[in-house]
Amino acid sequence: MVDDTERKGRPDPKLLELLVCPLTKTVLSYDAERNELVSRAARLAYPIRNGIPIMLPSEARELD
């Protein structure tokens, strides 16, 4: 059975509690508008594609 979070491409909230920035090991915040995980410490935003966080620094967007 597929729940609403999977249908909309959002990651499971329980998964988000476990993830940290791969570079700084600090907590991440979820930006629902851009559908990405934000590391303020690293100044990077990791994309979420099809509900799966892409935690590769090479795939991250730099924050201004």
C-alpha positions in Angstrom: 0.0 0.0 0.0 1.3 3.5 -0.9 0.7 6.3 1.5 0.3 10.1 0.7 3.9 11.0 1.4 5.2 8.5 -1.2 2.7 9.5 -3.8 3.7 13.2 -3.6 7.4 12.4 -3.7 8.1 13.5 -0.1 10.4 11.4 2.1 9.1 9.6 5.1 9.3 11.9 8.2 10.9 9.1 10.2 13.7 8.9 7.7 14.3 12.6 7.9 14.9 12.3 11.6 17.8 9.9 10.9 19.5 11.7 8.1 22.4 14.1 8.7 24.6 16.1 6.3 27.3 13.8 4.9 29.9 16.5 5.1 29.2 18.1 8.5 27.2 15.4 10.3 24.7 18.1 11.4 20.9 18.0 11.3 19.1 18.8 8.0 15.9 20.8 7.6 13.2 19.9 5.1 12.3 22.6 2.5 8.9 21.4 1.3 8.6 24.2 -1.3 11.8 23.1 -3.1 11.6 19.4 -2.0 15.1 19.3 -0.7 17.1 18.8 2.5 19.0 21.8 3.7 22.3 21.8 5.6 22.9 25.2 6.9 26.3 24.2 8.2 27.5 23.1 4.8 25.4 25.7 3.0 24.1 23.0 0.7 20.6 21.7 -0.3 20.3 18.1 -1.2 17.5 17.2 -3.7 14.8 14.7 -3.1 13.8 12.7 -6.2 10.8 10.4 -6.2 10.8 10.5 -2.4 14.5 9.5 -2.1 17.0 12.0 -0.7 20.1 12.3 -2.9 22.8 12.8 -0.2 25.8 13.3 -2.6 27.6 16.6 -2.2 28.1 16.6 -6.0 24.3 16.6 -6.5 23.7 19.3 -3.9 22.8 22.9 -4.7 24.9 25.6 -3.1 23.1 28.1 -0.9 23.6 31.8 -1.3 
